[in-house]
Amino acid sequence: QYKPKLLSAPSRQDSSRVGKHEWVERELPGVPLLLRSAKHKKDFAEPDAILIDDREDNVMGWIERGGIGILHITTKHTIQQLKDILWVYITCYSDKIQHQDF
């Protein structure tokens, strides 16, 4: 089962941190929120971990550390990228996930 986490870079103002926590609690209750500076996002990369980010340098750092990166341009583009990744995963690991419920 997939358990998403949000990794976000707040601005330097305290209200940014508070606002991000409030948004996640309201819109995505139960999803963990990790607040780190943008330059440290890459430290959380690992195989099969996906970063969706609107900054190319964050995405490239993530990929260089072994994660899967998607540069967010539009919602439609990002969703298509996620579908493509899922298709590759299902194709490559279909024998191992036959009994998984997606």
C-alpha distances in whole Angstrom, upper triangle without the diagonal:
4,6,10,13,16,19,22,26,28,32,35,35,34,33,31,28,29,29,25,24,26,24,20,21,23,20,17,17,15,14,15,18,20,24,25,28,28,29,26,23,23,23,19,19,17,16,13,13,15,18,20,23,26,28,29,30,26,24,27,26,23,23,26,24,21,18,18,20,21,24,24,28,27,24,25,25,21,19,21,20,16,17,19,16,14,17,18,14,14,18,18,15,15,17,14,11,14,12,8,8,8
4,6,10,13,16,19,23,25,29,31,32,31,30,27,25,26,26,22,21,23,21,18,19,20,18,14,15,13,11,13,15,17,20,22,25,24,26,23,20,20,20,16,16,15,14,11,10,11,14,16,19,23,25,25,26,23,21,23,23,19,20,23,21,19,16,15,17,18,21,21,24,23,21,22,22,18,17,19,17,14,15,17,14,12,16,16,13,14,18,18,15,16,18,15,13,16,15,11,11,9
4,7,10,13,16,20,22,26,28,29,27,27,24,22,23,22,19,18,20,18,15,16,18,16,12,12,10,8,9,12,14,17,19,22,22,24,21,18,19,19,15,15,14,15,12,11,12,14,15,18,22,24,25,25,22,20,23,22,19,20,23,21,19,16,16,17,18,21,21,24,24,21,23,22,19,18,20,19,15,17,19,17,15,19,19,17,18,21,21,19,20,22,19,17,20,18,15,14,13
4,7,10,13,17,19,22,25,26,25,24,21,19,20,20,16,15,17,16,12,14,16,14,10,12,10,7,8,9,11,14,16,19,19,21,18,15,16,17,13,13,14,14,12,9,9,11,12,15,18,20,21,22,18,17,20,20,16,18,21,19,18,14,14,15,15,18,17,21,20,18,20,20,16,15,18,17,13,16,18,15,15,19,19,17,18,22,22,20,22,24,21,19,22,21,17,16,14
4,6,10,13,15,19,22,22,21,21,18,16,17,17,13,13,15,14,10,13,15,13,10,11,9,6,5,6,7,11,13,16,16,18,15,12,14,14,11,12,13,15,13,10,10,10,11,14,17,18,20,20,16,16,19,18,15,18,20,18,17,14,14,15,15,17,17,21,21,19,21,21,17,17,20,18,16,19,20,18,18,21,22,20,22,25,24,23,25,27,24,22,25,25,21,20,18
4,6,10,12,16,18,19,18,18,15,13,15,14,10,10,13,11,9,12,14,12,10,12,11,7,6,5,6,8,10,13,13,16,14,11,13,14,11,13,14,16,15,11,10,9,10,11,14,16,18,18,14,15,18,17,14,17,20,18,18,15,15,14,14,15,15,18,18,17,20,19,16,16,20,18,16,19,21,18,19,23,23,21,24,27,26,25,27,30,27,25,28,28,24,23,20
4,7,10,13,16,17,17,17,14,12,15,14,11,11,15,13,11,14,17,15,13,15,14,11,9,6,5,6,7,10,9,12,10,7,10,11,9,11,13,16,15,11,10,8,9,10,13,13,15,15,11,12,15,14,12,15,17,16,16,13,14,13,14,14,14,18,19,18,21,20,16,18,21,19,17,21,22,19,20,24,24,22,25,28,27,27,29,31,29,27,30,30,26,26,23
4,6,10,13,14,14,14,10,9,12,12,8,10,13,12,11,14,16,15,14,16,16,13,11,7,6,5,6,8,8,11,10,8,12,13,11,13,17,19,18,15,13,10,10,9,11,12,15,14,11,13,16,15,13,17,19,18,19,16,16,14,15,14,14,17,18,17,21,20,17,19,22,20,19,22,24,22,23,26,26,25,28,31,30,30,32,35,32,30,34,33,30,29,26
4,7,9,11,12,13,9,9,12,12,9,12,15,14,14,17,19,18,17,19,19,16,14,10,8,6,5,5,5,9,9,8,12,13,13,15,18,21,21,17,16,12,12,10,11,11,14,13,11,13,16,15,14,18,19,18,20,18,18,16,16,15,15,18,19,19,23,22,19,22,24,22,22,25,26,24,26,29,29,28,31,34,33,33,35,38,35,34,37,37,33,33,30
4,6,8,9,9,6,6,9,9,8,10,13,13,13,16,18,17,18,19,20,17,15,11,10,7,7,7,8,12,12,12,15,16,16,19,22,25,24,21,19,16,15,13,14,14,17,17,14,17,20,18,18,22,23,22,24,21,22,20,20,18,17,20,21,21,25,24,21,24,27,25,24,28,29,28,29,32,32,32,34,37,36,36,38,41,38,37,40,40,36,35,32
4,5,8,9,6,8,11,11,10,13,15,15,16,19,20,20,21,22,23,21,19,15,14,10,10,8,10,13,14,14,18,19,19,21,25,28,28,24,22,19,18,15,15,15,18,17,16,19,21,20,20,24,25,24,26,24,25,22,22,20,19,21,22,23,26,26,24,26,29,27,27,31,32,30,32,35,35,35,37,40,39,39,42,44,42,40,43,43,39,38,36
4,6,9,7,8,11,12,13,15,17,18,19,21,22,23,23,24,25,23,21,17,15,11,11,9,12,14,15,16,19,20,21,23,27,30,30,26,25,22,21,19,19,18,21,20,18,21,23,22,22,26,27,26,28,27,27,25,25,23,23,24,26,27,30,30,27,30,33,31,31,34,35,34,35,39,38,38,40,43,42,42,45,47,45,43,46,46,42,41,39
4,5,6,7,9,10,12,13,15,16,18,19,21,22,23,23,24,23,21,17,16,13,13,12,15,17,18,19,22,23,23,26,29,32,32,28,27,24,23,21,20,20,24,23,21,24,26,25,25,29,30,29,31,29,30,27,27,25,24,26,27,27,31,31,28,31,34,32,32,35,37,35,37,40,40,39,42,44,44,44,46,49,46,44,47,47,43,42,39
4,5,5,6,9,10,11,13,14,16,17,19,20,21,21,22,21,19,15,15,12,13,13,16,19,19,19,23,23,23,26,29,32,32,28,27,24,24,22,22,22,25,25,22,25,28,26,26,30,31,29,32,29,30,28,28,27,25,27,28,28,32,32,29,31,34,33,32,36,37,35,37,40,40,39,42,44,44,43,46,48,45,43,46,46,42,40,38
4,5,5,6,8,10,10,12,14,15,16,18,19,20,21,20,19,15,16,13,15,15,17,20,20,20,24,25,24,27,30,33,32,28,27,24,23,21,21,22,26,25,23,26,29,27,27,30,32,31,33,30,30,28,27,26,24,26,26,26,30,30,28,29,33,32,31,34,36,35,36,39,40,39,41,44,44,43,45,48,45,43,46,45,41,39,37
4,5,5,6,9,10,11,12,14,15,16,17,18,20,18,16,13,13,10,12,12,14,17,17,17,21,22,21,24,27,30,29,25,23,20,19,17,17,18,22,22,19,22,25,24,23,27,28,27,29,26,27,24,24,22,21,22,23,23,26,27,24,26,29,28,27,31,33,31,32,36,36,35,38,40,40,40,42,44,42,40,43,42,38,37,34
4,5,5,6,9,10,11,12,14,15,16,16,17,15,14,10,10,8,10,11,14,17,16,16,20,20,19,22,25,28,27,23,22,19,19,18,19,19,23,22,19,22,25,23,22,26,27,26,28,25,26,24,24,23,22,24,24,24,27,28,25,26,30,28,27,31,32,31,31,35,35,34,36,39,39,38,40,43,40,38,41,40,36,35,33
4,6,5,6,9,10,11,12,14,15,15,16,16,14,11,12,11,14,15,17,20,20,19,23,23,22,25,28,30,29,26,24,22,21,20,21,22,26,25,23,25,28,27,26,29,31,29,31,28,28,26,26,26,24,26,26,25,29,29,26,28,31,30,29,32,34,32,33,37,37,36,38,41,41,40,42,44,41,39,42,41,37,35,33
4,5,5,6,9,10,11,12,13,14,16,15,15,12,13,12,15,16,17,21,20,19,23,24,22,25,28,30,29,25,23,21,20,19,19,21,24,24,22,24,27,26,25,28,30,29,30,27,27,25,24,23,21,23,23,22,26,26,24,25,29,28,27,30,32,31,31,35,36,34,36,39,40,39,40,43,41,38,41,40,36,34,32
4,5,5,6,9,10,10,11,12,14,12,11,8,10,9,12,14,15,18,18,16,20,20,19,21,24,26,25,21,20,17,16,15,16,18,22,22,19,21,24,23,22,25,27,26,27,24,24,22,21,21,19,21,21,19,23,24,21,22,26,25,23,26,29,27,28,31,32,31,33,36,36,35,37,39,37,35,37,37,33,31,29
4,5,5,6,9,10,10,10,11,10,9,7,9,9,13,15,17,20,19,17,21,21,19,22,24,27,25,22,21,19,18,18,20,21,24,24,21,23,26,25,23,26,29,27,28,25,25,23,23,23,21,24,24,22,25,26,23,24,27,27,25,28,30,28,28,32,33,31,33,36,36,35,37,39,36,34,37,36,32,30,28
4,6,5,6,9,10,10,12,12,12,10,13,13,16,19,20,23,22,21,24,25,23,25,27,29,28,24,23,21,20,20,21,23,27,27,24,25,29,28,26,29,32,30,31,28,27,26,25,25,23,25,24,22,26,27,24,25,28,28,26,29,31,30,30,33,35,33,35,38,38,37,38,41,38,36,38,37,33,31,29
4,6,5,6,8,9,12,11,12,10,13,13,17,18,19,23,22,20,23,24,22,24,26,28,26,22,21,19,18,18,19,21,24,25,22,23,27,26,25,27,30,29,29,26,25,23,22,22,19,21,20,18,22,23,21,21,25,25,23,25,28,27,27,30,32,31,32,35,36,35,36,39,36,34,36,35,31,29,26
4,5,5,5,6,8,7,8,7,11,12,15,18,18,22,20,18,21,22,19,21,23,25,23,19,18,17,16,17,18,21,24,24,21,22,25,25,23,25,28,26,27,23,23,21,21,21,19,21,21,18,22,23,20,20,23,23,21,24,26,25,24,28,29,28,29,32,33,32,33,35,33,30,33,32,28,26,24
4,6,6,5,7,8,9,9,13,14,18,20,22,25,23,21,24,24,22,24,25,27,25,22,21,20,20,20,22,24,27,28,25,25,29,28,26,29,31,29,29,26,26,25,24,25,23,25,24,22,25,26,23,23,26,26,24,26,29,28,27,30,32,30,31,35,35,34,35,37,34,32,34,32,29,26,25
4,6,6,10,10,12,12,16,17,20,23,24,27,26,24,27,27,25,26,28,29,27,24,23,22,20,21,23,25,28,29,26,27,30,30,28,30,33,32,32,28,27,26,25,25,23,25,23,20,24,25,23,22,26,26,24,26,29,28,27,31,33,31,32,35,36,35,35,38,36,33,35,33,29,27,25
4,6,10,9,12,12,16,17,20,22,22,26,25,22,25,26,23,24,26,27,24,22,20,19,18,19,20,23,26,27,24,24,28,28,26,28,31,30,29,26,24,23,22,22,20,22,20,17,20,22,19,18,22,23,20,22,25,25,24,27,29,28,29,32,33,32,32,35,33,30,32,31,27,24,22
4,6,6,9,10,13,15,19,21,22,25,23,20,23,24,20,22,23,24,21,19,18,17,16,18,20,23,25,26,23,23,27,26,24,26,29,27,27,23,22,21,21,22,19,22,20,18,20,22,19,18,21,21,19,21,24,23,22,25,27,25,26,29,30,29,30,32,30,27,29,28,24,21,19
4,6,8,10,14,16,20,23,23,26,25,22,25,25,22,23,24,26,23,20,20,20,19,21,23,26,28,29,26,26,29,29,26,28,31,29,28,25,25,24,24,25,23,26,24,21,24,25,22,21,25,25,22,24,27,25,24,28,29,27,28,32,32,30,31,33,31,28,30,28,24,22,21
4,6,9,13,15,19,22,23,26,23,21,23,23,20,21,22,23,21,19,19,19,19,21,24,26,28,29,25,25,29,28,25,27,30,27,27,23,23,24,24,25,24,27,26,23,25,26,23,22,26,25,22,24,27,25,23,27,28,26,27,30,31,29,29,31,28,26,28,26,23,21,20
4,6,10,13,16,19,20,22,20,17,20,20,16,18,19,20,18,15,15,15,16,18,20,22,25,25,21,21,25,24,21,23,26,24,23,20,20,20,20,22,20,23,23,20,23,23,20,19,23,22,19,21,24,22,21,24,26,23,25,28,28,26,28,30,27,24,27,26,22,20,19
4,7,10,13,16,17,20,17,15,17,17,14,16,17,19,18,15,15,15,16,17,20,22,24,24,20,20,23,22,19,22,24,22,22,19,19,19,20,22,21,24,24,22,25,25,21,21,24,23,20,23,25,23,22,26,27,24,26,29,29,27,29,31,28,26,29,27,24,23,21
4,6,10,13,14,17,15,13,16,15,13,15,17,20,18,15,15,13,14,15,18,19,21,21,17,18,22,20,18,21,23,21,21,18,19,18,19,20,19,22,22,21,24,24,20,21,24,23,20,24,25,23,23,27,27,25,28,31,30,29,31,33,30,28,31,30,27,25,24
4,6,10,11,14,11,10,13,12,10,13,15,18,18,14,14,13,14,14,17,17,20,19,15,17,19,17,15,19,20,18,19,17,18,17,18,19,19,22,23,22,25,24,21,22,25,23,21,25,26,23,24,28,28,26,28,31,30,29,32,34,31,29,32,32,28,27,25
4,7,9,12,10,9,13,12,11,15,17,21,20,17,16,14,15,14,16,16,19,18,14,16,19,17,16,20,21,19,21,18,19,18,19,19,19,22,23,22,26,25,22,23,26,24,23,26,28,25,26,30,30,28,31,34,33,32,35,37,34,32,36,35,31,31,29
4,6,8,6,7,10,10,10,13,16,20,20,16,16,13,15,13,15,15,17,15,12,15,17,14,14,18,18,17,19,17,18,17,18,18,19,22,23,23,27,25,22,24,27,24,23,27,28,25,27,30,30,28,31,34,33,32,35,37,34,33,37,36,33,33,30
4,5,6,7,10,11,12,14,18,21,22,18,17,14,15,13,14,13,15,13,10,14,16,13,14,17,18,17,19,18,19,17,18,18,18,21,23,23,27,25,22,25,27,25,24,28,29,26,28,32,31,30,33,35,34,34,37,39,37,36,39,39,35,35,33
4,5,5,8,10,11,13,17,19,20,17,15,12,12,10,11,9,11,9,7,10,12,10,11,14,15,14,17,15,16,14,15,14,15,18,20,21,24,22,19,22,24,22,22,26,26,24,26,29,28,28,31,33,32,32,35,37,35,34,37,38,34,34,31
4,6,7,9,11,12,16,19,20,17,16,13,15,12,14,11,12,9,7,11,11,9,10,14,13,13,16,15,17,15,16,16,17,20,23,24,26,24,22,25,26,23,24,27,27,25,27,30,29,28,32,33,32,32,35,38,35,35,38,39,35,36,33
4,5,5,8,10,13,17,18,15,15,13,15,13,15,13,14,11,9,12,13,9,10,13,13,12,14,14,16,15,17,17,18,21,24,24,27,25,22,25,27,24,23,27,27,24,26,29,28,27,30,32,31,31,34,36,33,33,36,37,33,33,31
4,5,6,7,11,14,15,12,11,9,11,10,13,11,12,10,7,9,11,8,7,11,12,10,12,11,13,11,13,14,15,19,21,21,24,22,19,21,23,20,19,23,23,20,23,26,25,24,27,29,27,28,30,33,30,29,33,33,30,30,28
4,5,5,9,12,14,11,11,9,12,11,14,12,12,10,7,8,9,5,5,8,8,7,9,8,11,10,13,14,16,19,22,22,25,22,19,22,23,20,19,23,22,19,22,25,23,22,26,27,25,26,29,31,29,28,32,33,29,30,28
4,6,9,12,14,12,13,12,15,15,17,16,16,13,11,12,12,9,8,11,11,8,10,10,13,13,16,17,20,23,25,25,28,25,22,24,26,22,22,25,25,22,23,27,25,23,27,29,27,27,30,31,29,29,32,33,30,30,28
4,7,10,11,8,10,9,13,13,17,16,16,15,11,12,13,10,8,11,12,9,10,9,11,12,15,17,18,22,24,23,26,24,20,22,24,20,19,22,22,19,21,24,22,21,24,26,24,24,27,29,26,25,29,29,26,27,25
4,7,9,6,8,8,12,13,16,15,15,14,11,10,11,9,6,8,9,6,6,5,8,9,13,15,17,21,23,22,24,22,18,20,21,18,17,20,20,16,18,21,19,18,21,23,21,21,24,26,23,23,27,28,24,25,23
4,6,5,8,10,14,16,19,19,18,17,14,13,13,12,8,9,10,7,5,5,8,11,14,17,19,23,25,24,25,23,20,21,22,18,17,20,19,15,17,20,17,16,19,21,18,18,21,23,20,20,24,25,22,23,22
4,5,8,11,15,17,20,20,19,18,16,14,14,13,10,9,11,9,6,5,7,11,14,17,20,23,24,24,24,22,19,20,20,17,15,18,17,13,14,17,14,12,16,17,15,14,18,19,17,17,21,22,19,21,20
4,6,10,13,16,19,20,19,19,16,14,15,15,11,11,13,12,8,6,6,10,12,16,18,21,22,21,22,20,17,17,17,14,12,14,14,10,11,13,12,9,13,15,13,13,16,18,15,15,18,19,17,18,16
4,7,10,13,17,17,17,17,14,12,14,13,9,10,13,11,9,5,6,8,11,14,16,19,20,19,20,19,15,16,17,14,12,15,15,11,12,16,14,12,16,18,16,16,19,21,19,18,21,22,19,19,17
4,7,10,13,14,14,15,12,10,12,12,9,9,13,12,10,6,5,6,7,11,12,16,17,16,17,15,11,13,14,11,9,12,13,10,11,14,14,13,16,18,17,17,20,22,20,19,22,23,20,20,17
4,6,10,11,11,12,9,7,10,10,7,9,12,11,11,7,6,5,6,8,10,13,15,14,16,14,11,13,14,11,11,14,15,12,14,17,17,16,19,21,21,21,23,26,24,23,26,27,23,23,20
4,7,9,10,12,9,7,11,12,10,11,15,15,14,11,9,6,5,6,6,10,11,11,13,11,8,10,12,10,9,13,14,12,14,17,17,17,20,22,22,23,25,28,26,24,27,28,25,24,21
4,5,7,9,7,6,10,11,10,12,15,15,16,13,11,8,6,5,5,9,11,11,14,12,10,13,15,12,13,16,17,16,18,21,21,21,24,25,25,26,28,31,30,28,31,32,28,28,24
4,6,9,8,8,11,13,13,14,17,18,19,16,14,10,8,6,5,7,9,11,14,12,10,14,15,14,15,18,18,18,20,23,23,23,26,28,28,29,31,34,33,31,34,35,31,31,27
4,6,5,7,9,10,11,13,15,16,17,15,14,11,10,7,8,9,13,15,17,15,13,17,18,16,17,21,20,19,22,25,24,25,28,29,29,30,32,35,34,33,36,37,33,33,30
4,5,5,6,9,10,11,12,14,16,14,13,9,9,6,9,10,14,16,18,15,14,17,18,15,17,20,19,18,22,24,23,23,27,28,27,29,31,34,33,32,35,36,33,33,30
4,5,5,6,9,10,10,12,14,14,13,10,11,9,12,14,17,19,21,18,17,20,21,18,19,23,22,20,24,26,24,25,28,29,28,30,33,35,34,33,36,38,34,34,31
4,6,5,6,9,10,11,13,11,11,9,10,9,11,14,17,18,20,18,15,19,20,17,17,21,21,19,22,24,23,23,26,28,27,28,31,33,31,31,34,35,32,32,29
4,6,5,6,9,10,11,9,8,5,6,6,9,12,15,16,18,15,13,16,17,13,14,18,17,15,18,21,19,20,23,24,23,25,27,30,29,28,31,32,29,29,26
4,5,5,6,9,10,9,9,7,9,9,12,15,18,19,21,17,16,19,19,16,17,20,19,17,20,22,20,21,24,25,24,25,28,31,29,29,32,34,31,31,28
4,6,5,6,9,9,10,9,12,12,15,17,21,22,23,20,18,21,22,18,19,22,21,19,22,24,22,22,26,27,25,26,29,32,30,30,33,34,31,32,29
4,5,5,7,5,7,6,10,11,14,17,20,20,22,19,16,19,19,16,16,19,18,16,18,21,19,19,22,24,22,23,26,28,26,26,29,31,27,28,26
4,5,5,5,6,6,9,11,14,17,20,20,21,18,16,18,18,15,15,18,16,14,17,19,17,17,20,21,19,21,24,26,25,25,28,30,27,28,25
4,5,7,9,9,13,14,18,20,23,24,25,22,20,22,22,18,19,22,20,17,20,22,20,20,23,24,22,23,27,28,27,27,31,32,30,31,28
4,6,9,10,14,16,19,22,24,25,26,23,21,23,23,19,19,22,21,18,20,23,20,19,23,24,22,22,26,27,25,26,30,31,28,29,27
4,7,9,13,15,18,22,24,24,25,22,19,21,21,17,17,20,18,15,17,19,17,16,19,20,18,19,22,24,22,22,26,27,25,26,24
4,6,10,13,15,19,21,20,22,19,16,18,18,14,14,17,15,12,15,17,15,14,18,19,17,18,21,23,21,21,24,26,23,24,21
4,7,10,13,16,18,17,18,15,13,14,14,11,10,13,12,9,12,14,12,12,15,17,15,16,19,22,20,20,23,24,22,22,20
4,7,9,13,15,15,16,13,10,13,13,10,10,13,12,10,13,16,14,15,18,19,18,20,22,25,24,23,26,27,24,24,21
4,6,9,11,11,12,9,7,10,10,7,8,12,11,10,13,15,15,15,18,20,20,21,23,26,25,24,26,28,25,24,21
4,6,9,11,12,9,7,11,12,9,11,14,14,13,16,18,18,19,22,23,23,25,27,30,29,27,30,32,28,28,24
4,6,7,9,7,6,9,11,9,11,14,14,14,17,19,19,20,23,24,25,26,28,31,30,28,31,32,28,27,24
4,7,8,6,7,10,11,11,13,15,16,16,19,21,21,23,25,26,27,28,30,33,33,31,33,34,31,30,26
4,5,5,6,9,10,11,12,14,15,17,18,20,21,23,24,26,27,29,29,33,32,30,32,33,30,28,25
4,5,5,6,9,10,11,12,14,15,16,18,20,21,22,24,26,27,27,31,30,28,29,30,27,25,22
4,6,5,6,9,10,11,12,14,15,16,19,20,21,22,24,26,26,30,29,27,28,30,27,25,21
4,6,5,6,9,10,11,12,14,15,17,18,20,21,23,24,25,29,28,26,28,30,27,25,22
4,5,5,6,9,10,11,12,14,15,17,18,20,21,22,23,27,26,24,26,27,24,23,19
4,5,5,6,9,10,11,12,14,15,16,18,20,21,21,25,24,22,24,25,22,20,16
4,5,5,6,9,10,10,12,14,15,16,18,20,20,24,24,22,23,25,22,21,17
4,5,5,6,9,10,11,12,14,15,17,18,19,23,22,21,23,24,22,21,17
4,5,5,6,9,10,10,12,14,15,16,17,21,20,18,20,21,18,17,14
4,5,5,6,9,10,10,12,14,15,15,19,19,17,18,20,17,16,13
4,5,5,6,9,10,11,12,14,15,19,19,17,19,21,19,18,15
4,5,5,6,9,10,11,12,13,17,16,15,17,19,17,17,14
4,5,5,6,8,10,10,11,15,14,12,14,16,13,13,10
4,5,5,6,9,10,10,14,14,12,14,16,15,15,12
4,6,5,6,8,10,13,13,13,15,17,16,17,14
4,5,5,6,8,11,10,10,12,15,13,14,12
4,6,5,5,9,9,7,9,12,11,12,10
4,6,5,9,10,10,11,14,14,15,14
4,6,8,9,10,12,15,14,16,15
4,6,5,6,9,11,11,14,13
4,5,5,6,9,10,12,12
4,6,6,9,10,13,14
4,6,8,8,12,13
4,5,5,8,9
4,6,8,10
4,7,9
4,6
4
